[in-house]
Amino acid sequence: MVTLGCAGVAAGALSAPAARAAARSLLIKATLADLPTAPEKRRVPLFADYAEEFWQDYSPHWKPATQRSSRSRIDQLLVPRFGDLPVDMIERGDINRWRDSMAERGGTFNRAIPIMSVMMQYAEKLGYRVKNTNPCRGVSRFKRELPERYLSASEYRRLGRVLAEHDGVNPFVIPALLMLIYTGARVSEIATLRWRYVQPPRLQLPDSKTGPKAIYLNPQAIAVLDGLERRGDELLVFPAMRREAPINLGQYWDRIRRQAALPDVRLHDLRHSFASVAIAQHIPLATIGKLLGHALPETTARYAHLADEVIAESADRICSNLANAMGIAA
């Protein structure tokens, strides 16, 4: 039995409203007594401590190359910047100030903020942050002018002459470069190609930058592969000279491009040039995206301006022919 105050006007007496409120409070407590209580809120760690917890949970799901680059950015950029802040106290203003401080290193910021964003999302799942409070969401990245170099017909001819005359130490260099030119593949995809992936009329890669991928082989690419001795299925198609390791085309490319008077052409520009030639042949962007293995249409859209140029040139030719047919000077 519970007594609330005392009757009359003695000290400690309760008014009727106060007594009713006290009674309701006791009833509520009695009703909830046997129900499970809400768990205590997890102690929110400092960002530096959370970074290790995040790494242990999340990094095993990344590829080795992603692990290496992400670990470096966490240690060198994120922890020094946010390490002393509790995870739940990092706000949009902190991210914006970080962005402003990276104005001279825009590319570095652009590569680091996706990692920070993933870390904040995971913090929400662990209960360290309120849901939907990711401070990285909507933060603009630095715009970068990425140089894209496309080889012209005359430049392809110069390159072809140099490749035909090249007499290097490693006999796999020229075949590997020809595969880049003929397929538009990424350098890493050709350098790490193994014979079991060669399944004409395609290369069936179990993994790539965008996941499993098929690279379609044209007759020229098939001829390059047919000219090589097919070794064991697990061996590399284009190994380094002295050991069974992926060929490093970069160390040979500088000399070759200089001999072809193309000092500004990067290996990756061979992939861009593959796309530009395809567009000149009126191949749809969607098809080019499949040939290049783009995961998103937006990636292929970077070549849309080339398609516009081809269409404009075609329109000019058509109109010129029409004007000539009507006897009107163009």
LUMPA-768512 format. One record per residue (C-alpha): residue in one letter; x negated, y, z. Coordinates in steps of 0.001 Angstrom, whole numbers, plus 500000, padded with zeros to 6 digits. Each point is the difference from the previous one (the first is absolute). Layout:
AXYZ
...
END
This chain:
M500000500000500000
V498693503429499046
T500824503222501824
L499835503353498213
G499495502846502467
C502475500414502872
A503524501271500466
G501126503385501294
V497821503041500286
A496965498344501582
A496566500494498539
G499490497782497007
A503663499976499031
L500646499771496214
S502625501841498046
A502409497883498025
P498390500788496586
A496512499294501359
A501193496765501575
R501599498881496746
A496782500825498065
A497909498090502522
A502376497063499803
R499800499936496198
S496219500030500218
L500014497038502363
L502436498099497801
I497867500587496921
K496892498816501817
A501812496895501225
T501301499256496505
L496550500328498415
A498131498231502761
D499967496603498296
L499388501315496464
P496505500005498441
T498266503327500290
A498415501796497060
P496332499227499629
E497620502658501132
K498608502154497216
R496616498772498844
R497034502048501060
V498994502074497008
P496279499663499259
L497645502616498671
F499517499823496247
A496433498719500399
D501226497015502024
Y502990499447497756
A497718499891496939
E498441496781501319
E503393498460500773
F501231500921496529
W496881498547498404
Q500335496670501776
D503641499634498936
Y500053501518496542
S496618499708498287
P500118496199499463
H502770500635497461
W497733502177497822
K497550498855497366
P496311500085501046
A499283503091497881
T502971501811501534
Q498833498982503476
R496558501471499393
S501214503322498624
S502795500364502562
R497738499207502952
S497560502641498847
R502714502654499711
I501494499149503384
D496614500187501731
Q498604503019498159
L503096502139499439
L503031499026502056
V498579499107503410
P497731503088500185
R502988502178499093
F502832498442502025
G498231497689502471
D500774502025503162
L503706500451499221
P502681497607501287
V501537498243497019
D503450501450500680
M498660503561500205
I498618500149496444
E502280502373498102
R500384501385496504
G498049503099500989
D497006497833500925
I500093498309496599
N500328503318498182
R497046501468501891
W497974496907499116
R500969500444496356
D498957503651500031
S496624499072501472
M499438497570497108
A500483502541497206
E496449499406498752
R500451496232500142
G503406499599498435
G499338496560498559
T498862498722503384
F503186501316501625
N502159498460497268
R498477496584500659
A500191500265503793
I503537501253500558
P501695496777498763
I498070498138502705
M501103502520502637
S503578499686498788
V499945496205500309
M498566500315503504
M502792502356501050
Q502650497690498539
Y498559497060501889
A499928502064503197
E503763500421499632
K500430496240499753
L497967499520503180
G502161502496501836
Y497257502595500398
R501881502532497882
V503673500806499491
K501419498495496827
N499765502094496819
T497467502473501421
N497074499226497694
P498167503368499864
C498338499097496692
R503282499709498120
G500331502734497414
V496514501460500495
S498753501046496572
R496733498678498684
F497357501980498182
K500450500128496254
R496971498707498191
E499024500415496408
L498974496491499061
P497891500074496832
E501268497602497379
R497728499379497066
Y501288498404496799
L497659498705497341
S500563501192496435
A499663497752496953
S496490501315499266
E498967499455503634
Y501265496426499873
R497841499488496908
R496915501342501769
L500661497799502995
G500560496976497762
R496628500486498277
V498183500206503348
L501740496886501330
A499146498089496823
E496314500956500256
H499660499637503781
D497461497415501067
G500184499998503769
V498673497552502561
N503460498796501060
P501840498357497065
F503365500501501731
V499920503824499943
I501252500544496446
P502739497311500143
A501240501493503294
L500083503526498530
L501842498747496926
M502604498398502271
L500525503370501685
I500422501690496634
Y502324497367498526
T502271499447503018
G500072503279501944
A499284497963503145
R498492501500503120
V496249499585500457
S500490497902503146
E502406497664498182
I497405499148497363
A497026499941502379
T501713497477502317
L501640497927497251
R499661496237500522
W500421497357497330
R503081498496501635
Y501776503345499445
V499390499715496234
Q503213498461498683
P500413501174496373
P501908501933498842
R499530501774503334
L497814500430503030
Q502029498950503036
L498559501913502945
P501184498765503422
D499275503407501463
S499201503529498855
K500449503570501180
T503758499608499463
G500283496305500914
P500163496965497686
K499605501085496388
A499939498668496447
I497636501614497489
Y501064499254496440
L497260498917497639
N499870501220496410
P497986498104497352
Q496950502201500578
A499960499299503728
I500490496275499404
A497064500040497571
V497793501564502704
L500917497227502448
D499587497296497367
G496453501211499459
L499096499157503603
E499230496633501497
R502924498947502159
R498460499129503335
G501638498563503115
D503494501258500773
E498900501701503223
L496993501705498410
L499981503602498793
V500462500718496313
F497614502981500213
P497470499312502781
A497065502098501090
M496717498983498449
R498180498369502904
R502831498712502203
E503643498980499921
A501377503430500843
P502257502409498073
I498167501939497320
N499286503656500799
L500914501684496726
G499341503455501408
Q496258499439500094
Y499975499285496249
W502664502459498883
D498014503179500594
R497341498992497472
I502544498776497447
R502142503135500116
R496927502215499646
Q498886498046496956
A503482500545498530
A499817503760500824
L502938499593502377
P498457501103503321
D503353501096501469
V501883496772499322
R500595497877503107
L500732496296499917
H503551500746501150
D500440502272496968
L500000496865497844
R503304499142501703
H501372503496499344
S498892499766496384
F501757496643499601
A503223501738501041
S499426502941497648
V499444497685497017
A503172498089500889
I501984503247500086
A498561501040496644
Q501384496709498673
H503454501002501304
I500094497280502651
P502584500946502691
L498748501151503379
A501853497156501727
T498078497458497916
I496706501770500647
G500745499859503724
K500414496225499775
L496776499637498012
L498080502014502581
G501671498290502948
H501499503127501519
A502254499210502949
L501964503272499670
P501306501809496896
E498745503241501533
T496433498793499519
T500449499552496261
A501770503360499772
R496609501709500295
Y499580499183496288
A503324501556499013
H498329503172498706
L498082497869497486
A503275498570498762
D501363503534499617
E496983500934497897
V500488496975497732
I503697500829499563
A499223503645499251
E497388498987497428
S502483497609498376
A502613502764499848
D497464502298498333
R499229497403497332
I503678499339499335
C500840503689499693
S496997500581497748
N501152497235497658
L503545501385499972
A498727503507499195
N497879498653497160
A502962498044498627
M502066503208499913
G497168501966498444
I499605502205503042
A496477500919501003
A499169498599503412
END
